[in-house]
Amino acid sequence: MAKDLRDVGSESDGQSLWRQRDFMLLWSGQTVSEMGAAVTQVALPLVAVVALRASTFQVGLLTAASTAAFALIALPAGALVDRGSKRSVMLVCNILRLLIIGSVPLAAALGTVTLAQLYVVAVAAGVCTVFFDVAYLSYVPSLIRADLRMDANGKLATTQAFAQLGGPSLGGGLVAAFGAAGAMTADAASYAVSVLSLSGIRTREEPPPARREGETLRSRIAEGLGFVVRHRILRRVVACTGTANLFAGMTSALAMVFLIRVLHVSPALTGLILAGSAVGAIAGGAFAGRLAERIGSARIIWVSILVFGAPQVVAAAAWRGWGVLLFPLGWGITGFSVTVYNVAQLSYRQSVTPPELMGRMNAAVRWVVWGTLPVGGVLGGALGTLIGVRPTLWLAFVGTWAAGWFVFFSPLRHMRDVPRLAPAPVGPGRDGDG
């Protein structure tokens, strides 16, 4: 019979995860596939630009095609993921992504790659990514017991941040050596590694509950959204994250313009400065678990934004010359505080959500909070034009910090730690644990 890691003896120190074979398989496979995905983020648009001479508008459409699935199918994906084995969903998605991404270097070798194929690849890979991400976020609680989830989510967040830092550089090197299409072979191979890692996991999930009579996809989606909306803390977490992402979209849209046109930083140095966010994020993922132990796994949710994140506003005060160093400082603080917050709030969500709702909860949250990012980008561009780049950056950094008040003015303010089997606080008119 498969061993359930949730029943392993109490070892709450951060090193215990290093001795858990199944988590190490998940983590190592995800590390490789995250790096591969970062390579494709560089290589796919380069195939369009270099090999197919795509216009700026066509490249923009390609970028939009790769993320459109999150807005279109995240909610039904959550409902479908909750109906079966999450590990099986992850395996199927990675096998499909191996074939989808691998079709580009194959077509390039045959001289048949087209822009239409790149659009299909972007959309199809995006759909697989939505299903994989929802299943992945929902799978961790079945693999890791509650007192180790903060540490586990911190390690996984560190991997993601490291991929953001090193992936583009690796992608650039592979493009230089093998061409844009050839570089995507590395991403396809990374999914093969992830499939092998997932296949080696021995822990088995609890089967989903039997389907209720009259249950439909729409009712299952509504149940997931309803759980998030009625939960007094989860809805504040969503409001905080969505608002922070709105303003983060503004800073992302203007950061490069601010550095190059206002501070007159060279394009080469601009990339190095922007890497400060990933460096901060790596540190945030590495220290999130230890900070939660000292400060409290519930308290850290609002402390990460309102206390750790407060100095991020110095980025908007940067000036030409040595004053430009304020920008990577503030940018790195943003990466650190946001990663600690994300690790903490994800661990909280996993603790308070019933297993049968885990996929739908994660899908509902992601659907909302990712939806504000493009809005922030458009708003940042508009305000930057109307009132200026620097004033808009001040507004954006202050807004990202101020989003933390949503979670401060919630029951989290009176909690130090997340209870091991935390009940789901619900709003008026609903009984039970949600």
C-alpha positions, 0 to 999 in steps of 0.5 A: 500500500502506498505510503501517505506522507501526511502520516509521517512522524512530526518533523517540522524542521525545514530540512525534513523535506529533503528526506521526503522522496516524493516531494524531491521528485516533484520539486526536481521535475518542476525545477527542470520544467520551469527552466525549460518554460523560461527558455521558450518564453524567449525562443518562441517570439524569436522564431516569429521575429527572426525566422518568420519576419513577424510584425510587432502586432503579430508578435503581440498577438502571439504573446497574448495567445500564450496567456489567453487560456487563463482568462478563458478556461481557468474556472472549468479547468478547476472543476474538471481537475477536482473530478479525478487524479491531479497527478494524472492531469499533470502527467497528461499535460506535460506529455502534451506540452512535450509534443506541442513544443517539440513540434516547433523545432521539428517543423523548423528542421523540415522547413515547414514552420509557419506563424499559424503553427506558432499561434496554435502552439501558444494556445495549446500549450497555454491550455495545458499550462492552465490545467497543469498549474491548477492541478499542481497547486492542488496536488501539494496538499495531498503530498505534504502534511500541513506543518510542512506546506509553508516550507514546501511552497517556499522551495517551489517558489524559489525554483520559479524565481530562479527560473525567471532569473536564469531562464532568459539567460539560458534561453539566449545562450541556446538561441545563439548556439542552436537557433530560436527553434532549436532552443525550444528542444530544451523545453520539450526535453524538460517536460520529459524529465518532469513526466519521469519525476511525476511517474516515480511518486508513490504517494497516492491521492484520496479518490474524489467524492462520488458525483452528486445527482444533478451535478453539472459543470456550471454548478461545480464552478459556482460552488468553487467561486461561492466558497471563495466569495463566502470565506471571510479571509479568502475573499480578502486575500483575493482582494489583496492579491488582485489589487496588488497585481493591478498595480504590479501590472502598472510597474511592469509596464513602466519599469523599462520606460522609466529606466531608459527614458527617465534615468537614461540607463543603457539597455544592457544595464536595464536587464541587469537592474530588472533582474533585482526582482528575481533575486529578491524573489529567490530570497523570499522563497528561501526565507518564507518558512523561517519567517513564518515560524518566527512571526506566525504563519497567519500573521506573516500574510499581512506583515509581508506586504505592509512591513517588508514591502513598505520600502519598495517605494524608494524605486520611484525616487531613483535619479540619474547617476548613483541614484539609479541604485534605488530602483533595483533596491526597491524592485528587489524588495518588491520581489522579496515581499511579494514572494513571502506573501504568495507562499504564505497565502497559498499555504493558508488557502491549502489549509482551509480548503476541503480537498474536494474543492481544492482545484476549483478554489485555486482556479477561481483565485487565479482567474481573478488575480491574474485578470487584473495584470493586463488591466494594470498594464493598460492603466499604467501606459495611460496614466504614464502618458497623462501624468508622467512616468515617475508620478505613475510609478509612485502611485503604482508602488504605493498601491501595491503596498496599500493592498495589504490593508485588505488582509490586515482588516480581516480575522487574520489580524487576530491570528498568529498561526494558521490552525492545523485543521483551520475551519473556513470562516464564512459570511452571514447566512451560511453555516458549516465550514464552507 
